[in-house]
């Protein structure tokens, strides 16, 4: 080992955090903790980290931990390309897919006690059995334990005197369109629920024919609705006079709970009480209106097995006469699942100190109340829970190096950014969406502030993100989507064809006999090559010519409304090594391309230097402060995403990871190297 510059290093990762917006809100005065971090450390004037490609979670967090590009570590998109089927993707948040050494294995091997906390880039399962390495989750990007501990989904309950039956309906609403009564219920089952596939780890077979099929957009993710009548309370052991009753169905109807709507001293119905049954003497919870609940312990059933779980709830609407109630019920989290904790003893310790693992919420879209009072509030709980857990572990476990990740900015962004430019089905004024964005960055600043005390204890803190998210100027077209196989543009250009039913309607099935190439997994285009692919029709000797034809067609394709090109760059696999992609089939396509500035989604399909409306970008952030780092220093150097791992290696005095392609950010160190 070389001499360490710092004995304690915390990598504070915030997924999706935008340096341009951060700079804006720091100047506005609403991110005081981030300002302190910048002033006590080093960064570029624009706070930018030069990101890699593609600008999406698993490959970029893997790059941050290995110091090498996706073509080397082999995690080339959110999902992993199936080696047998061109239109099928596989789950990719799995360390066994990574072909490069992670820095945490190096630090553990060097004798440094190391914690990897929910890092969604090749961290689970642990790839080292060194006792110095502790790993918590990382199986998905949301909240800790969501992938393994979520037993029951979140849903909206509507109880109303006009309802005549109790009904639980899966995937009944999206984008905040919640029915009030049973006759309003319209199913939304046609939409692809990619988020559930991410949670479950299933393969993704999603043929994208329309915007509704692009399941990466959280505003389009369908969610469950439960409807119940409101009636005078009858048959209860003991209840308030004039109490009203309704039913709560949990676990998609497998768990039945009775509930009361209760009056206050002024005779106004202002709270509810939920009981296991009408014979129960004590309620499970008493919930006042407009209050986000503490963890509510109950049971849930999944696959015929009962679990002890914790949920959160909130009353969103409650008429004073009790005739109408609307409430949010969170996902149920298994309070005993320690399967993604190494060592498992950490799970029990953290639960005792910080409480049960909080759920995640992905409801909102065009409904500001759902975004702010459910989703945003849930992430506030998660931020406090995670900060409490990490600070406890820092104090009690004496870690030398911590790699941590938090996902609030990215999750909110997928819900909000598509509406910022008054596009699509936005239902709120532009200013209200920006207020929500501002609230997310204020929340992030509070989270960052919970770790600033470490600077006075000779810790070094690196604030980083994997990418940011932008508000695009124009409506996007269905090309370069991370949610599956994008058909419309490739079909229009003549390279992809789908099958049709007897009435001529398109089916979600590729016609391989007439398909020369497909756009799969965001930026990848695969030639349907004979001898390589299952249904290949393109002769190997024609591959080069077809690639030329596709690249020319991509550059020539114009947006239907503006007449401008929508592709910024397109290149063959062998040329894509210039941007850190390319390499062996099947994890990198035969053609790599990205959409032009102004025609992007919020991220994934854009070059990392792309800028957007409202001072947004796709660039990740980089700020370093603490022991060994120059104070109040502005560097002109472009620190790259591959430079973070070797920078941490030099700070801690260990060797760089074996496949590392980056270099330490020497310019920000206090001592000359």
C-alpha positions as semicolon CSV with decimal commas, in nm:
position;residue;x (nm);y (nm);z (nm)
1;X;0,000;0,000;0,000
2;X;0,108;0,355;-0,070
3;X;0,069;0,617;0,200
4;X;-0,295;0,712;0,247
5;X;-0,397;1,074;0,198
6;X;-0,710;1,019;0,408
7;X;-0,794;0,749;0,658
8;X;-1,172;0,780;0,620
9;X;-1,358;0,822;0,289
10;X;-1,733;0,847;0,225
11;X;-1,858;0,832;-0,132
12;X;-2,196;1,003;-0,106
13;X;-2,382;0,895;-0,418
14;X;-2,710;1,063;-0,519
15;X;-2,861;0,909;-0,830
16;X;-2,967;1,162;-1,095
17;X;-2,829;1,472;-0,918
18;X;-2,778;1,750;-1,171
19;X;-2,478;1,985;-1,133
20;X;-2,652;2,268;-1,321
21;X;-2,962;2,258;-1,104
22;X;-2,747;2,220;-0,794
23;X;-2,547;2,530;-0,888
24;X;-2,874;2,715;-0,951
25;X;-3,025;2,621;-0,616
26;X;-2,702;2,683;-0,426
27;X;-2,699;3,037;-0,565
28;X;-3,065;3,073;-0,474
29;X;-2,982;2,987;-0,114
30;X;-3,194;2,675;-0,074
31;X;-2,904;2,427;-0,062
32;X;-2,690;2,564;0,223
33;X;-2,534;2,229;0,314
34;X;-2,422;2,164;-0,041
35;X;-2,278;2,514;-0,051
36;X;-2,073;2,439;0,262
37;X;-1,945;2,119;0,105
38;X;-1,837;2,305;-0,209
39;X;-1,669;2,584;-0,010
40;X;-1,481;2,335;0,206
41;X;-1,359;2,137;-0,092
42;X;-1,288;2,118;-0,464
43;X;-1,499;2,101;-0,779
44;X;-1,523;2,245;-1,125
45;X;-1,698;2,581;-1,146
46;X;-1,993;2,407;-1,313
47;X;-1,977;2,114;-1,061
48;X;-1,979;1,870;-1,353
49;X;-1,833;1,523;-1,372
50;X;-1,765;1,415;-1,731
51;X;-2,005;1,125;-1,759
52;X;-1,972;0,802;-1,950
53;X;-2,215;0,631;-2,184
54;X;-2,491;0,522;-2,166
55;X;-2,631;0,771;-1,915
56;X;-2,821;0,517;-1,710
57;X;-2,793;0,370;-1,361
58;X;-2,630;0,021;-1,362
59;X;-2,349;0,088;-1,612
60;X;-2,253;0,425;-1,465
61;X;-2,250;0,314;-1,100
62;X;-2,040;0,020;-1,217
63;X;-1,804;0,262;-1,391
64;X;-1,781;0,470;-1,073
65;X;-1,675;0,166;-0,871
66;X;-1,441;0,001;-1,122
67;X;-1,283;0,299;-1,297
68;X;-1,347;0,149;-1,640
69;X;-1,595;0,199;-1,921
70;X;-1,892;-0,028;-2,000
71;X;-1,710;-0,201;-2,288
72;X;-1,467;-0,331;-2,023
73;X;-1,695;-0,405;-1,727
74;X;-1,966;-0,541;-1,962
75;X;-2,267;-0,366;-1,804
76;X;-2,382;-0,176;-2,112
77;X;-2,738;-0,068;-2,029
78;X;-3,006;-0,085;-1,760
79;X;-3,094;-0,433;-1,879
80;X;-2,872;-0,707;-2,020
81;X;-2,915;-0,835;-2,371
82;X;-3,038;-1,192;-2,396
83;X;-2,778;-1,400;-2,584
84;X;-3,052;-1,596;-2,763
85;X;-3,340;-1,354;-2,831
86;X;-3,288;-1,008;-2,977
87;X;-3,620;-0,878;-2,840
88;X;-3,561;-1,000;-2,483
89;X;-3,362;-0,823;-2,210
90;X;-3,249;-0,969;-1,881
91;X;-3,212;-0,819;-1,536
92;X;-2,876;-0,644;-1,505
93;X;-2,830;-0,535;-1,142
94;X;-2,621;-0,841;-1,069
95;X;-2,251;-0,832;-0,983
96;X;-2,198;-1,160;-1,168
97;X;-2,247;-0,972;-1,495
98;X;-1,953;-0,744;-1,421
99;X;-1,617;-0,842;-1,574
100;X;-1,406;-0,584;-1,389
101;X;-1,275;-0,560;-1,033
102;X;-1,464;-0,330;-0,798
103;X;-1,268;-0,090;-0,578
104;X;-1,436;-0,212;-0,258
105;X;-1,275;-0,553;-0,306
106;X;-0,939;-0,378;-0,328
107;X;-0,992;-0,174;-0,010
108;X;-1,115;-0,479;0,182
109;X;-0,818;-0,682;0,062
110;X;-0,587;-0,402;0,180
111;X;-0,723;-0,430;0,533
112;X;-0,966;-0,136;0,520
113;X;-1,306;-0,199;0,671
114;X;-1,542;-0,126;0,384
115;X;-1,919;-0,078;0,358
116;X;-2,104;-0,085;0,025
117;X;-2,450;0,057;0,087
118;X;-2,718;-0,001;-0,176
119;X;-2,490;0,067;-0,473
120;X;-2,694;-0,023;-0,787
121;X;-2,402;-0,121;-1,002
122;X;-2,248;-0,467;-0,963
123;X;-2,244;-0,476;-0,584
124;X;-2,476;-0,770;-0,506
125;X;-2,407;-1,049;-0,454
126;X;-2,073;-0,960;-0,293
127;X;-1,782;-1,068;-0,511
128;X;-1,541;-1,106;-0,222
129;X;-1,570;-1,304;0,100
130;X;-1,311;-1,088;0,274
131;X;-1,438;-1,020;0,628
132;X;-1,351;-0,650;0,585
133;X;-1,623;-0,616;0,319
134;X;-1,981;-0,547;0,428
135;X;-2,250;-0,511;0,161
136;X;-2,612;-0,401;0,191
137;X;-2,846;-0,457;-0,106
138;X;-2,779;-0,300;-0,448
139;X;-3,018;-0,538;-0,625
140;X;-3,231;-0,250;-0,758
141;X;-3,207;0,131;-0,753
142;X;-3,503;0,228;-0,532
143;X;-3,482;0,194;-0,154
144;X;-3,296;-0,061;0,055
145;X;-3,466;-0,404;0,055
146;X;-3,732;-0,307;-0,199
147;X;-3,636;-0,583;-0,444
148;X;-3,649;-0,861;-0,186
149;X;-3,864;-0,717;0,092
150;X;-4,162;-0,569;-0,087
151;X;-4,447;-0,808;-0,025
152;X;-4,743;-0,594;-0,130
153;X;-4,776;-0,302;-0,374
154;X;-4,889;0,052;-0,294
155;X;-5,241;0,151;-0,395
156;X;-5,511;0,413;-0,359
157;X;-5,823;0,338;-0,156
158;X;-6,145;0,528;-0,227
159;X;-6,436;0,479;0,015
160;X;-6,761;0,653;-0,078
161;X;-7,129;0,632;0,010
162;X;-7,198;0,589;-0,364
163;X;-6,998;0,267;-0,385
164;X;-7,214;-0,041;-0,350
165;X;-6,953;-0,319;-0,336
166;X;-6,599;-0,377;-0,214
167;X;-6,360;-0,419;-0,504
168;X;-5,982;-0,441;-0,545
169;X;-5,868;-0,378;-0,901
170;X;-5,509;-0,424;-1,016
171;X;-5,354;-0,169;-1,254
172;X;-5,668;0,041;-1,260
173;X;-5,520;0,391;-1,284
174;X;-5,213;0,588;-1,383
175;X;-5,084;0,946;-1,386
176;X;-5,304;1,037;-1,092
177;X;-5,632;0,942;-1,262
178;X;-5,803;0,774;-0,968
179;X;-6,171;0,678;-0,988
180;X;-6,409;0,805;-0,720
181;X;-6,682;0,543;-0,746
182;X;-6,716;0,195;-0,887
183;X;-6,878;0,316;-1,209
184;X;-6,572;0,533;-1,284
185;X;-6,334;0,237;-1,290
186;X;-6,155;0,195;-1,623
187;X;-5,876;-0,057;-1,657
188;X;-5,528;0,047;-1,763
189;X;-5,387;-0,301;-1,815
190;X;-5,251;-0,230;-2,162
191;X;-4,958;-0,034;-2,027
192;X;-4,627;-0,207;-1,968
193;X;-4,531;-0,223;-1,603
194;X;-4,152;-0,226;-1,632
195;X;-4,113;-0,121;-1,267
196;X;-4,260;-0,450;-1,144
197;X;-4,022;-0,640;-1,370
198;X;-3,732;-0,445;-1,222
199;X;-3,850;-0,530;-0,872
200;X;-3,903;-0,896;-0,949
201;X;-3,592;-0,945;-1,160
202;X;-3,786;-1,105;-1,446
203;X;-3,678;-1,091;-1,806
204;X;-3,821;-0,801;-2,004
205;X;-4,002;-0,874;-2,329
206;X;-4,157;-0,540;-2,415
207;X;-4,231;-0,450;-2,776
208;X;-4,282;-0,074;-2,781
209;X;-4,544;0,030;-3,034
210;X;-4,666;0,348;-2,860
211;X;-4,573;0,591;-2,582
212;X;-4,790;0,393;-2,338
213;X;-4,572;0,086;-2,392
214;X;-4,258;0,268;-2,281
215;X;-4,274;0,152;-1,920
216;X;-3,962;0,340;-1,803
217;X;-4,185;0,649;-1,768
218;X;-4,316;0,623;-1,411
219;X;-4,612;0,847;-1,491
220;X;-4,743;0,570;-1,716
221;X;-4,693;0,289;-1,465
222;X;-5,040;0,158;-1,378
223;X;-5,126;0,120;-1,011
224;X;-5,394;-0,055;-0,809
225;X;-5,716;0,097;-0,677
226;X;-5,945;-0,034;-0,404
227;X;-6,306;0,082;-0,370
228;X;-6,533;0,039;-0,070
229;X;-6,879;0,156;0,040
230;X;-6,913;0,390;0,339
231;X;-7,194;0,283;0,573
232;X;-7,310;0,339;0,933
233;X;-7,098;0,123;1,164
234;X;-7,272;-0,202;1,257
235;X;-7,170;-0,514;1,451
236;X;-6,872;-0,362;1,631
237;X;-6,780;-0,459;1,986
238;X;-6,737;-0,098;2,088
239;X;-6,737;0,215;1,877
240;X;-6,817;0,584;1,875
241;X;-7,174;0,690;1,817
242;X;-7,234;0,794;1,455
243;X;-6,914;0,621;1,342
244;X;-6,904;0,515;0,979
245;X;-6,739;0,201;0,849
246;X;-6,554;0,093;0,538
247;X;-6,336;-0,198;0,431
248;X;-5,965;-0,216;0,362
249;X;-5,837;-0,497;0,139
250;X;-5,465;-0,562;0,158
251;X;-5,248;-0,804;-0,040
252;X;-5,476;-0,763;-0,341
253;X;-5,775;-0,871;-0,134
254;X;-5,621;-1,162;0,058
255;X;-5,611;-0,966;0,386
256;X;-5,935;-0,808;0,509
257;X;-5,942;-0,521;0,757
258;X;-6,233;-0,327;0,904
259;X;-6,209;0,047;0,946
260;X;-6,403;0,332;1,105
261;X;-6,438;0,697;1,013
262;X;-6,459;0,893;1,338
263;X;-6,579;1,237;1,446
264;X;-6,393;1,494;1,654
265;X;-6,546;1,698;1,938
266;X;-6,691;1,945;1,687
267;X;-6,879;1,666;1,512
268;X;-6,655;1,666;1,204
269;X;-6,521;1,339;1,065
270;X;-6,145;1,393;1,077
271;X;-5,971;1,058;1,132
272;X;-5,993;0,686;1,068
273;X;-5,914;0,378;1,276
274;X;-5,821;0,045;1,118
275;X;-5,880;-0,281;1,305
276;X;-5,797;-0,645;1,239
277;X;-6,166;-0,719;1,285
278;X;-6,480;-0,568;1,430
279;X;-6,415;-0,766;1,749
280;X;-6,070;-0,616;1,806
281;X;-6,047;-0,387;2,107
282;X;-5,744;-0,191;1,987
283;X;-5,692;-0,052;1,639
284;X;-5,387;-0,127;1,427
285;X;-5,361;0,246;1,363
286;X;-5,553;0,568;1,420
287;X;-5,477;0,802;1,134
288;X;-5,571;1,173;1,138
289;X;-5,638;1,354;0,812
290;X;-5,336;1,505;0,634
291;X;-5,086;1,307;0,841
292;X;-4,816;1,079;0,702
293;X;-4,817;0,778;0,932
294;X;-4,536;0,612;1,119
295;X;-4,462;0,250;1,028
296;X;-4,777;0,040;1,069
297;X;-4,702;-0,323;1,150
298;X;-4,945;-0,582;1,017
299;X;-4,938;-0,889;0,794
300;X;-4,935;-0,943;0,419
301;X;-4,977;-1,251;0,203
302;X;-4,777;-1,332;-0,107
303;X;-4,765;-1,666;-0,287
304;X;-4,967;-1,828;-0,007
305;X;-4,714;-1,722;0,256
306;X;-4,784;-1,476;0,537
307;X;-4,528;-1,210;0,623
308;X;-4,493;-0,958;0,904
309;X;-4,474;-0,624;0,729
310;X;-4,464;-0,249;0,781
311;X;-4,670;-0,002;0,578
312;X;-4,724;0,373;0,567
313;X;-5,058;0,545;0,505
314;X;-5,200;0,889;0,445
315;X;-5,554;1,027;0,419
316;X;-5,567;1,247;0,111
317;X;-5,934;1,345;0,118
318;X;-6,198;1,316;0,390
319;X;-6,532;1,491;0,369
320;X;-6,647;1,650;0,693
321;X;-6,963;1,439;0,682
322;X;-6,761;1,120;0,627
323;X;-6,928;1,048;0,294
324;X;-6,604;1,028;0,096
325;X;-6,253;0,915;0,180
326;X;-5,944;0,884;-0,037
327;X;-5,622;0,745;0,108
328;X;-5,284;0,616;0,001
329;X;-5,154;0,287;0,135
330;X;-4,785;0,218;0,076
331;X;-4,614;-0,096;-0,035
332;X;-4,569;-0,348;0,246
333;X;-4,210;-0,419;0,346
334;X;-4,109;-0,748;0,506
335;X;-3,964;-0,655;0,845
336;X;-3,766;-0,979;0,876
337;X;-3,592;-1,010;0,537
338;X;-3,214;-0,994;0,576
339;X;-3,128;-1,176;0,254
340;X;-2,933;-0,888;0,094
341;X;-2,730;-0,793;0,400
342;X;-2,373;-0,918;0,453
343;X;-2,318;-0,980;0,736
344;X;-2,680;-1,044;0,828
345;X;-2,622;-0,906;1,176
346;X;-2,623;-0,555;1,024
347;X;-2,992;-0,592;0,943
348;X;-3,104;-0,638;1,302
349;X;-2,878;-0,360;1,429
350;X;-3,002;-0,109;1,172
351;X;-3,368;-0,201;1,234
352;X;-3,322;-0,139;1,607
353;X;-3,159;0,200;1,553
354;X;-3,330;0,341;1,242
355;X;-3,657;0,145;1,234
356;X;-3,804;-0,076;0,966
357;X;-3,688;-0,033;0,608
358;X;-3,916;0,227;0,448
359;X;-4,112;0,158;0,129
360;X;-4,079;0,339;-0,202
361;X;-4,359;0,528;-0,375
362;X;-4,396;0,575;-0,750
363;X;-4,737;0,738;-0,771
364;X;-4,799;1,089;-0,894
365;X;-4,754;1,201;-1,250
366;X;-4,997;1,483;-1,306
367;X;-5,132;1,473;-0,949
368;X;-4,930;1,712;-0,734
369;X;-5,085;1,584;-0,415
370;X;-4,974;1,228;-0,484
371;X;-4,623;1,344;-0,578
372;X;-4,570;1,568;-0,276
373;X;-4,775;1,407;0,000
374;X;-4,700;1,044;-0,083
375;X;-4,397;1,001;-0,307
376;X;-4,195;1,297;-0,181
377;X;-4,283;1,233;0,182
378;X;-4,185;0,869;0,145
379;X;-3,843;0,971;0,014
380;X;-3,810;1,214;0,308
381;X;-3,862;0,920;0,543
382;X;-3,613;0,715;0,341
383;X;-3,354;0,996;0,356
384;X;-3,381;1,024;0,733
385;X;-3,379;0,647;0,775
386;X;-3,071;0,603;0,557
387;X;-2,880;0,891;0,718
388;X;-2,959;0,752;1,064
389;X;-2,847;0,405;0,961
390;X;-2,523;0,521;0,798
391;X;-2,426;0,754;1,082
392;X;-2,486;0,475;1,332
393;X;-2,271;0,234;1,132
394;X;-1,999;0,496;1,089
395;X;-1,987;0,552;1,465
396;X;-2,022;0,194;1,584
397;X;-1,848;-0,010;1,314
398;X;-1,549;0,213;1,249
399;X;-1,554;0,179;0,871
400;X;-1,262;0,319;0,674
401;X;-1,438;0,344;0,337
402;X;-1,809;0,372;0,255
403;X;-1,968;0,360;-0,090
404;X;-2,330;0,480;-0,058
405;X;-2,618;0,550;-0,292
406;X;-2,953;0,734;-0,257
407;X;-3,216;0,747;-0,530
408;X;-3,463;1,027;-0,455
409;X;-3,364;1,269;-0,733
410;X;-3,382;1,012;-1,012
411;X;-3,714;0,869;-0,891
412;X;-3,878;1,211;-0,877
413;X;-3,729;1,303;-1,212
414;X;-3,890;1,011;-1,391
415;X;-4,220;1,134;-1,252
416;X;-4,182;1,506;-1,322
417;X;-3,942;1,600;-1,603
418;X;-4,159;1,497;-1,895
419;X;-4,405;1,773;-1,803
420;X;-4,162;2,062;-1,747
421;X;-4,180;2,201;-2,103
422;X;-4,563;2,191;-2,104
423;X;-4,560;1,886;-2,330
424;X;-4,771;1,575;-2,340
425;X;-5,053;1,544;-2,089
426;X;-4,926;1,797;-1,834
427;X;-5,213;1,914;-1,617
428;X;-5,035;2,160;-1,391
429;X;-4,877;2,499;-1,462
430;X;-4,506;2,487;-1,541
431;X;-4,426;2,670;-1,216
432;X;-4,584;2,398;-1,004
433;X;-4,371;2,127;-1,162
434;X;-4,061;2,337;-1,099
435;X;-4,169;2,382;-0,736
436;X;-4,169;2,004;-0,705
437;X;-3,819;1,985;-0,856
438;X;-3,697;2,250;-0,614
439;X;-3,842;2,057;-0,322
440;X;-3,647;1,747;-0,428
441;X;-3,319;1,939;-0,425
442;X;-3,402;2,091;-0,086
443;X;-3,465;1,737;0,039
444;X;-3,132;1,623;-0,105
445;X;-2,954;1,911;0,064
446;X;-3,099;1,809;0,400
447;X;-2,971;1,456;0,337
448;X;-2,623;1,583;0,249
449;X;-2,626;1,800;0,560
450;X;-2,655;1,494;0,782
451;X;-2,300;1,396;0,690
452;X;-2,117;1,729;0,704
453;X;-2,014;1,671;1,066
454;X;-1,777;1,404;0,933
455;X;-1,559;1,673;0,777
456;X;-1,466;1,786;1,129
457;X;-1,366;1,429;1,210
458;X;-1,111;1,412;0,927
459;X;-1,331;1,225;0,683
460;X;-1,312;1,292;0,309
461;X;-1,649;1,315;0,132
462;X;-1,703;1,273;-0,242
463;X;-2,047;1,380;-0,367
464;X;-2,116;1,205;-0,699
465;X;-2,400;1,102;-0,925
466;X;-2,419;0,856;-1,213
467;X;-2,600;1,090;-1,450
468;X;-2,854;1,369;-1,430
469;X;-3,192;1,418;-1,599
470;X;-3,309;1,682;-1,838
471;X;-3,625;1,848;-1,957
472;X;-3,632;1,814;-2,333
473;X;-3,742;2,095;-2,563
474;X;-3,951;1,873;-2,791
475;X;-4,169;1,563;-2,777
476;X;-3,954;1,252;-2,806
477;X;-4,006;0,986;-3,069
478;X;-3,996;0,616;-2,994
479;X;-3,632;0,551;-3,061
480;X;-3,354;0,474;-2,812
481;X;-3,593;0,383;-2,529
482;X;-3,467;0,194;-2,229
483;X;-3,797;0,012;-2,179
484;X;-3,763;-0,261;-2,442
485;X;-3,757;-0,294;-2,821
486;X;-3,853;0,034;-2,991
487;X;-4,047;-0,036;-3,312
488;X;-4,210;0,276;-3,467
489;X;-3,910;0,463;-3,613
490;X;-3,721;0,149;-3,708
491;X;-4,038;0,023;-3,877
492;X;-4,086;0,351;-4,059
493;X;-3,727;0,328;-4,183
494;X;-3,794;-0,026;-4,307
495;X;-3,564;-0,224;-4,078
496;X;-3,810;-0,372;-3,823
497;X;-4,146;-0,537;-3,891
498;X;-4,414;-0,671;-3,655
499;X;-4,683;-0,930;-3,711
500;X;-5,051;-0,836;-3,751
501;X;-5,379;-1,001;-3,653
502;X;-5,652;-1,104;-3,895
503;X;-5,788;-0,747;-3,891
504;X;-5,455;-0,590;-3,976
505;X;-5,385;-0,459;-3,626
506;X;-5,018;-0,468;-3,518
507;X;-4,920;-0,731;-3,262
508;X;-4,645;-0,704;-3,003
509;X;-4,444;-0,965;-3,184
510;X;-4,149;-0,912;-3,416
511;X;-4,178;-1,062;-3,765
512;X;-3,825;-1,196;-3,786
513;X;-3,869;-1,318;-4,141
514;X;-3,887;-0,953;-4,255
515;X;-3,678;-0,780;-3,986
516;X;-3,322;-0,677;-4,070
517;X;-3,242;-0,497;-3,745
518;X;-3,396;-0,394;-3,411
519;X;-3,337;-0,110;-3,165
520;X;-3,316;-0,271;-2,824
521;X;-3,202;-0,151;-2,479
522;X;-3,188;0,223;-2,545
523;X;-2,885;0,300;-2,763
524;X;-2,819;-0,041;-2,918
525;X;-2,917;-0,157;-3,268
526;X;-2,867;-0,525;-3,352
527;X;-2,845;-0,669;-3,702
528;X;-3,059;-0,982;-3,741
529;X;-2,758;-1,174;-3,863
530;X;-2,777;-1,517;-4,021
531;X;-2,564;-1,772;-3,838
532;X;-2,548;-1,560;-3,522
533;X;-2,909;-1,487;-3,434
534;X;-3,188;-1,740;-3,394
535;X;-3,396;-1,608;-3,686
536;X;-3,123;-1,427;-3,874
537;X;-3,190;-1,320;-4,234
538;X;-2,899;-1,085;-4,309
539;X;-2,600;-1,250;-4,474
540;X;-2,269;-1,181;-4,292
541;X;-2,117;-1,035;-4,608
542;X;-2,402;-0,778;-4,622
543;X;-2,362;-0,662;-4,260
544;X;-2,127;-0,368;-4,331
545;X;-2,347;-0,233;-4,609
546;X;-2,661;-0,262;-4,393
547;X;-2,489;-0,079;-4,107
548;X;-2,408;0,205;-4,347
549;X;-2,770;0,212;-4,459
550;X;-2,903;0,224;-4,103
551;X;-2,661;0,495;-3,990
552;X;-2,746;0,708;-4,294
553;X;-3,118;0,659;-4,230
554;X;-3,081;0,757;-3,862
555;X;-2,902;1,080;-3,948
556;X;-3,161;1,156;-4,217
557;X;-3,464;1,094;-3,998
558;X;-3,646;1,418;-3,911
559;X;-3,874;1,496;-3,620
560;X;-4,233;1,506;-3,752
561;X;-4,307;1,845;-3,592
562;X;-3,980;2,039;-3,628
563;X;-3,820;1,882;-3,933
564;X;-3,487;1,859;-3,748
565;X;-3,274;1,547;-3,713
566;X;-3,322;1,356;-3,390
567;X;-2,998;1,155;-3,383
568;X;-2,679;1,322;-3,261
569;X;-2,431;1,042;-3,317
570;X;-2,438;0,691;-3,466
571;X;-2,142;0,459;-3,507
572;X;-2,047;0,099;-3,563
573;X;-1,955;-0,125;-3,276
574;X;-1,585;-0,107;-3,355
575;X;-1,595;0,275;-3,351
576;X;-1,802;0,296;-3,030
577;X;-1,491;0,206;-2,829
578;X;-1,408;0,576;-2,862
579;X;-1,690;0,650;-2,615
580;X;-1,639;0,347;-2,393
581;X;-1,890;0,117;-2,559
582;X;-1,842;-0,139;-2,835
583;X;-1,689;-0,479;-2,785
584;X;-1,821;-0,830;-2,788
585;X;-2,173;-0,932;-2,888
586;X;-2,430;-0,950;-2,733
587;X;-2,380;-0,687;-2,463
588;X;-2,309;-0,414;-2,714
589;X;-2,506;-0,363;-3,034
590;X;-2,374;-0,361;-3,387
591;X;-2,460;0,011;-3,397
592;X;-2,451;0,256;-3,106
593;X;-2,643;0,584;-3,130
594;X;-2,781;0,867;-2,917
595;X;-3,058;1,120;-2,971
596;X;-2,991;1,486;-3,043
597;X;-3,015;1,762;-2,786
598;X;-3,376;1,871;-2,752
599;X;-3,519;1,534;-2,855
600;X;-3,425;1,323;-2,556
601;X;-3,610;1,148;-2,281
602;X;-3,498;1,252;-1,934
603;X;-3,177;1,045;-1,963
604;X;-3,045;0,715;-2,102
605;X;-3,073;0,814;-2,470
606;X;-2,848;1,124;-2,455
607;X;-2,477;1,194;-2,462
608;X;-2,358;1,287;-2,116
609;X;-2,278;1,641;-2,233
610;X;-2,639;1,707;-2,339
611;X;-2,815;2,012;-2,193
612;X;-3,187;2,071;-2,151
613;X;-3,460;2,321;-2,077
614;X;-3,464;2,495;-1,733
615;X;-3,086;2,463;-1,684
616;X;-3,099;2,084;-1,681
617;X;-2,839;1,843;-1,812
618;X;-2,747;1,475;-1,826
619;X;-2,406;1,535;-1,667
620;X;-2,332;1,383;-1,326
621;X;-2,201;1,590;-1,036
622;X;-1,864;1,585;-0,858
623;X;-1,762;1,764;-0,537
624;X;-1,484;1,649;-0,303
625;X;-1,412;1,789;0,044
626;X;-1,235;1,699;0,363
627;X;-0,897;1,561;0,456
628;X;-0,644;1,571;0,174
629;X;-0,862;1,789;-0,053
630;X;-0,791;2,152;-0,137
631;X;-1,035;2,392;0,025
632;X;-1,250;2,635;-0,173
633;X;-1,069;2,525;-0,488
634;X;-1,200;2,536;-0,844
635;X;-1,032;2,297;-1,085
636;X;-1,032;2,341;-1,460
637;X;-0,974;1,971;-1,511
638;X;-1,253;1,758;-1,647
639;X;-1,283;1,487;-1,384
640;X;-1,428;1,186;-1,563
641;X;-1,656;0,916;-1,432
642;X;-1,371;0,665;-1,466
643;X;-1,152;0,892;-1,250
644;X;-1,361;0,855;-0,932
645;X;-1,241;0,503;-0,841
646;X;-0,868;0,581;-0,883
647;X;-0,918;0,907;-0,691
648;X;-1,063;0,713;-0,398
649;X;-0,783;0,457;-0,434
650;X;-0,518;0,727;-0,401
651;X;-0,698;0,886;-0,108
652;X;-0,707;0,555;0,078
653;X;-0,357;0,446;-0,026
654;X;-0,460;0,129;-0,210
655;X;-0,391;0,009;-0,563
656;X;-0,637;0,096;-0,838
657;X;-0,878;-0,179;-0,955
658;X;-0,727;-0,420;-1,205
659;X;-0,916;-0,298;-1,513
660;X;-0,916;0,072;-1,419
661;X;-0,891;0,312;-1,715
662;X;-0,915;0,640;-1,525
663;X;-0,662;0,849;-1,335
664;X;-0,671;1,021;-0,995
665;X;-0,786;1,382;-0,990
666;X;-0,440;1,494;-0,878
667;X;-0,523;1,862;-0,910
668;X;-0,764;1,861;-0,615
669;X;-0,523;1,699;-0,367
670;X;-0,356;1,919;-0,108
671;X;-0,021;1,750;-0,152
672;X;0,158;1,706;-0,482
673;X;0,148;1,353;-0,619
